[in-house]
Amino acid sequence: MRASDARVLWRMLRGEPSGTTHAARLNDFYAPQAEHYDRSRERMLHGRSELLQSLALRSGETLVELGAGTGRNLDWPAARVDELAAVWLIDLCPVLLARARERFAGSSQVHTCEADAALWQPPQPVDAVLCAYSLTMIPDWFAAIDNAWAMLRPGGRIGVVDFYVSRTHPPPGRARHCALARALWPAWFGHDGVRLSADHLPYLERRFAVEQLSEHAGALPWLPGLRVPYYRFVGRKPVSVR
Ligand SMILES: C[S@@+](CC[C@H](N)C(=O)[O-])C[C@H]1O[C@@H](n2cnc3c(N)ncnc32)[C@H](O)[C@@H]1O
C-alpha cells in the first residue's frame, strides 16, 4: 500500500470529525486527504463518467455541480467544459475547493463558490445540475434536491450518482438489497459522515420526470469481494410546473 493510500485509509478509519459545524467537519475530514483525493476516489466513486455521458451536455449550456469537491468531474470528456457557457462548482469544504480553483485557474467560465448546496442559487436558471456522491454527505439532502429543482430552468436536467440502499420493499423491477446489506452499508459509510439512504431515489423520482435510472454495485478498495450499491439517475424538470 502506498503512503498516500495509508493516509486516506487512516483518516477514514478515524471516522467523521467532531467539529461544531458541518463545514468544519468536512474540512477536518478532507484536509489530510485533499492532495490524494482524486486518485483515491477513482476506485470508489463509480459511474461518474457514465453519468456525465447520460447528462448529454451541449455546447453553450450552463451547469451547476452541487458538492463539487476538487472539480474532478469536469475533467471527464463528456463534461465538455470548454464548450459550456458557464459552470458553477459549489462546495462547503475550502480545502477541496482550493484544488478546484487551481484546476480551473485559466478558465473564465468556471466559477467556484464556497456555499451550502441546500441554499446557494445561481444568478440565472441553469440547464443542468450535477450531484456526484454529494447527496449522501449533505445533511439536509431534501433541501439540496429542492434547491436543484429551483435553480433549473423548465426542461432542465439533473444528474445524480450516489451510494444507496433499497427500501425493504422496493417497487417491482427494482433492486432489493438484503437485510444485511441494508444494515451494513449505512453503518460502514455512516462512520465517515456518508449517509446512505433508501429515500434519495424515491424523492428524486417524485420531483423530476425520470429520463434514466439504473442500479449498480461497485467494488471498494480495502474491502475485497464486497460491492456497494450505487445508482445513476437523470431527471428532467417538467416544462410546465405547478
Ligand atoms: C464524496 S465528495 C464528492 C465530490 C465530487 N462530487 C466528486 O465526485 O469527486 C462529497 C462532496 O460534498 C461536499 N458537501 C457536503 N455537504 C455539502 C453541503 N451542504 N454543501 C456543499 N457541499 C457539500 C463535500 O465537501 C464533498 O466535497
The ligand as a Gaussian input file, in Angstrom:
#p B3LYP/6-31G(d) Opt

LIG

0 1
 C      -17.758000      12.438000      -1.786000
 S      -17.441000      14.112000      -2.163000
 C      -17.784000      14.160000      -3.917000
 C      -17.049000      15.276000      -4.602000
 C      -17.212000      15.311000      -6.121000
 N      -18.606000      15.495000      -6.482000
 C      -16.659000      14.079000      -6.768000
 O      -17.404000      13.370000      -7.475000
 O      -15.447000      13.836000      -6.612000
 C      -18.854000      14.969000      -1.451000
 C      -18.682000      16.476000      -1.501000
 O      -19.874000      17.097000      -0.998000
 C      -19.446000      18.256000      -0.280000
 N      -20.552000      18.683000       0.615000
 C      -21.067000      18.037000       1.687000
 N      -22.071000      18.755000       2.241000
 C      -22.201000      19.873000       1.495000
 C      -23.088000      20.985000       1.548000
 N      -24.053000      21.088000       2.480000
 N      -22.944000      21.959000       0.613000
 C      -21.978000      21.872000      -0.336000
 N      -21.114000      20.835000      -0.441000
 C      -21.234000      19.842000       0.469000
 C      -18.200000      17.797000       0.443000
 O      -17.404000      18.856000       0.903000
 C      -17.518000      16.984000      -0.669000
 O      -16.698000      17.791000      -1.470000

